[in-house]
Amino acid sequence: MKDINIVLVEPEIPQNTGNIARTCAATGAALHLVKPMGFTPTDAKLKRAGLDYWDKLDITYYDSLAGFMAKHRKDALFFFSSKGTEPHTAPVYPKTVYLIFGKETTGLPAPLLAENADRCLRIPMRPGLRCLNLSNAAAVAVYEVLRQRNFDTLSRNPSDEKAPAGAASDDDLPCREEGGTV
């Protein structure tokens, strides 16, 4: 079992899930996908968004939200929603945590949020806006957990990292300098 777990309930857009898969690979988080999904695991858009990190992931599929909840009800579950009342920075996240996100169009089911109101979190934003993109919200959440842990499982020194043979280096990537363009 991984310490950090990202749970997507009925994700609809393969690119979002692929981006989140890439975030999981980069951070060491596990990815949990709750069906039904708006795509298949072999979807080309999903695979492309996740790049070549699929072999570095721990992915678990569930047939339903009820199935996920039955297995993890006693775990530390945190539900992310635009309807949450506490900011995502409020909790002190325990060692093993599940960060749960709903589908892009409707979010998490209202009854689930009502049953878990004390663990519903919101990522602060400007008034009048609905929500962040799902993959951005998941990244914000996982990095808050890692920040609280002083990024203890991540490399903070670029010289510690060794790129696979043939991989692009940072020098090969476009960058934006102040006042410049990519």
C-alpha positions in Angstrom: 0.0 0.0 0.0 1.3 3.5 -0.9 1.2 6.3 1.6 -0.4 8.7 -0.9 -3.4 7.6 -3.0 -5.3 9.6 -5.6 -8.8 8.4 -6.2 -10.8 9.4 -9.3 -14.5 8.6 -9.1 -15.9 8.0 -12.6 -13.4 10.1 -14.5 -14.7 11.2 -17.9 -11.8 12.8 -19.8 -8.8 10.6 -20.6 -6.3 13.4 -20.9 -7.0 14.5 -17.3 -6.6 10.9 -16.0 -3.4 10.5 -18.0 -2.0 13.8 -16.6 -2.9 12.6 -13.1 -1.2 9.2 -13.8 1.9 11.1 -14.7 1.7 13.1 -11.4 1.3 9.8 -9.5 4.4 8.4 -11.2 6.4 11.6 -10.5 5.4 11.7 -6.8 5.1 8.0 -6.0 1.4 8.2 -5.3 -0.9 5.3 -6.2 -3.8 5.9 -8.6 -7.3 4.4 -7.9 -9.9 4.5 -10.7 -13.6 4.0 -9.9 -15.8 2.9 -12.8 -17.7 3.7 -14.9 -15.1 5.7 -16.8 -15.7 7.8 -19.9 -12.8 5.9 -21.7 -11.1 2.6 -21.7 -7.6 1.9 -20.2 -6.3 1.5 -23.7 -7.5 4.9 -24.9 -4.8 6.6 -27.0 -5.5 10.0 -25.4 -5.1 8.5 -21.9 -1.8 6.8 -22.9 -0.4 9.9 -24.6 -1.1 12.2 -21.6 0.6 9.7 -19.3 3.6 9.6 -21.6 6.0 6.7 -20.9 5.3 6.5 -17.2 2.7 3.8 -17.2 5.1 1.1 -16.0 6.0 3.3 -13.0 2.4 3.4 -11.7 0.5 1.5 -9.1 -3.1 1.5 -10.5 -6.2 -0.2 -8.9 -9.6 -0.3 -10.6 -12.9 -0.6 -8.7 -16.2 -1.5 -10.3 -18.1 1.1 -8.3 -17.9 3.8 -5.6 -19.7 1.5 -3.2 -16.9 -1.1 -3.8 -14.2 1.4 -3.2 -15.9 2.7 0.0 -16.4 -0.8 1.3 -12.7 -1.5 1.0 -11.4 1.8 2.3 -14.1 3.2 4.6 -11.8 3.0 7.7 -8.9 4.7 5.9 -8.0 8.4 6.0 -10.3 9.7 3.2 -10.3 13.3 2.1 -13.0 14.5 -0.4 -12.1 17.4 -2.7 -15.0 19.5 -3.9 -15.9 23.0 -4.7 -18.6 22.5 -2.0 -16.0 21.8 0.7 -15.8 24.3 3.5 -12.2 23.8 4.7 -9.1 24.6 2.6 -7.0 21.7 1.4 -4.1 23.1 3.6 -6.2 22.7 6.8 -5.7 19.1 7.7 -2.5 17.5 8.9 -2.5 14.6 6.5 -1.7 11.2 8.2 0.9 8.8 6.9 -1.5 6.9 4.6 -4.1 9.2 2.9 -6.6 8.9 0.1 -7.3 12.1 -1.9 -10.7 11.6 -3.6 -11.9 13.6 -6.6 -15.2 13.4 -8.6 -15.9 13.4 -12.3 -15.2 16.5 -14.3 -18.9 17.4 -15.0 -20.5 16.9 -11.6 -17.9 16.2 -9.0 -18.5 13.8 -6.1 -22.1 12.7 -5.3 -23.9 15.0 -2.9 -24.8 12.1 -0.5 -21.1 11.1 -0.2 -20.2 14.7 0.6 -22.9 15.0 3.2 -21.9 11.8 4.9 -18.3 13.0 5.0 -18.7 16.7 5.5 -16.0 16.9 8.1 -13.5 15.6 5.5 -14.6 17.7 2.5 -11.9 20.1 1.3 -11.8 22.9 -1.1 -8.9 24.4 -3.0 -9.3 28.2 -2.6 -9.9 30.2 -5.8 -11.3 33.5 -6.9 -15.1 34.0 -6.2 -17.5 33.2 -9.0 -15.5 30.4 -10.6 -16.7 26.8 -10.4 -13.5 24.8 -10.0 -10.0 24.0 -11.2 -9.2 21.4 -13.9 -9.2 17.9 -12.3 -5.6 17.2 -13.1 -4.5 20.5 -11.7 -6.6 20.0 -8.5 -5.1 16.5 -8.0 -1.6 18.0 -8.4 -2.3 20.8 -5.9 -3.6 18.2 -3.4 -0.8 15.7 -3.7 1.9 18.4 -3.5 0.3 19.8 -0.3 0.6 16.4 1.3 4.2 16.2 0.2 4.9 19.7 1.4 3.7 18.8 4.8 6.2 15.9 4.7 9.0 18.2 3.6 9.0 16.3 0.2 10.8 13.5 2.0 10.3 10.9 -0.7 11.3 13.2 -3.6 14.6 14.3 -5.1 15.3 17.9 -4.5 18.7 18.0 -6.2 18.8 17.8 -10.0 22.2 16.2 -9.9 20.8 13.2 -8.0 18.6 12.4 -11.0 19.7 10.3 -13.8 17.7 10.4 -17.0 17.3 7.2 -19.0 19.5 6.8 -22.0 18.1 8.8 -25.0 15.8 10.9 -22.8 15.6 14.6 -23.4 17.5 16.7 -21.0 16.2 19.9 -19.4 18.4 21.7 -21.9 16.3 20.3 -24.7 13.0 21.7 -23.3 11.7 25.1 -24.2 11.7 27.6 -21.3 10.4 31.0 -20.8 12.6 33.7 -19.4 11.2 36.9 -17.9 9.6 38.8 -20.7 10.3 36.1 -23.2 8.2 33.5 -25.0 8.5 29.8 -25.4 
